[in-house]
Amino acid sequence: MSHEQEHPKKAFGWAARDSSGVLSPFRFSRRETGEKDVTFKVLYCGICHSDLHNVKNEWGSSTYPLVPGGHEIVGEVTEVGSNVKKFKVGDKVGVGCLVGAYQSCDSCTDHLENYCPKQILTYGAKYYDGTTTYGGYSDIMVADEHFIVRIPNNLPLDSAAPLLCAGITTYSPLRYYGLDKPGMHVGVVGLGGLGHVAVKFAKAMGVKVTVISTSPKKEEEAIKHLGADSFLAAIGTMDGIIDTVSAQHPLLPLIGLLKSHGKLVMVGAPEKPLELPVFPLLMGRKMVAGSLIGGMKETQEMIDFAAKHNITTEIEVIPIDYLNNAMERLAKAEVRYRFVIDIGNTLKASP
């Protein structure tokens, strides 16, 4: 039996026991702090739409009990292993979507752990020792220092937390697909948890931004509050579009908005396949592409960029006892734009 299994850390959180999606208090164990591990007290954890899919097993891969919150966990370091080089007790840190990867494959060598075939997700996955990973709806977190992100001091922890998912999910495709050049015109489809951050990043990069939404009431919010240049767009005017929508929607109108050689980048994850009309792609040598979060190096780069440009997410902070209500509201898109759980002040283990 390993040292970690002999002396586990007692942990407390909220978990789903079945696909009903109802979450309730749950006691479990974290491993001891290994020589390369960082242990931190969780202070805030964002709620991602992926959490909602997973607690209800809508993607068919959930295992129970499931402690969600594997994307946007932030807190303060309480213990570091003997070989940890980058962090010390008291540092403000975060964990995003990953807690493990092969680290020797081509993707890992290129700092793209997010595309590693042996990646280990922060919750609902099997860790190296065969145990199940549990997410951030909990009081403590233990992770290898390679998968820990430093949070700059000028970023408030609560509104920085969603950057570890929503932030990197939109920052990475803007950079990779070359949609970060000043003077370019980029569209953002959907003004929600991902979309509003995409607008902020693109504007900070010097890009002209148009928000594309089926909700006309969001026009004032997009332009006056988030700084978008326009709401809806003309045909054939955009260099690229970041599509954040996770529901069924037609792609043809979006492809039509692109200039020749334009790129439609999908970062939302609809449950059912979307229909892709090919002929409009041929006529303008247009591209439909995808992007999934980012590697650890780029995630730190994104957080540092956000700190430099004072980019945070628009959040509603909630107590842990409001979690199930928040999930119901999230399913109806009744949040502006991200729920963040105040773990540090409201998650208390009962005697």
Buried (B, 14 or more C-beta within 10 A) or exposed (E): EEEBEEEBBEBBBBBBEEBEBBBEBBEBBBBBBBEBBBBBBBBBBBBBBBBBBBBBBBEEEBEBBBBBBBBBBBBBBBBBBEEBEEBEEEBBBBBBBBBBBBEEBEBBEEBBBBBBEBBBBBBBBEBEEEBBBBBBBBBBBBBBBBBBBBBEEEBEBBBBBBBBBBBBBBBBBBBBBEBBEEEBBBBBBBBBBBBBBBBBBBBBBEBBBBBBBEEEEBBEBBBEEBEBBBBBBEEEBBBBBBBBBBEEBEBEEBBBBBBEEBBBBBBBBEEEEBEEEEEBBEEBEBBBEEBBBBBBEBBBBBBBBBBEEEBBBBBBBBEBEBBBEBBEBBEEBEBBBBBBBBBBEBBEEEE
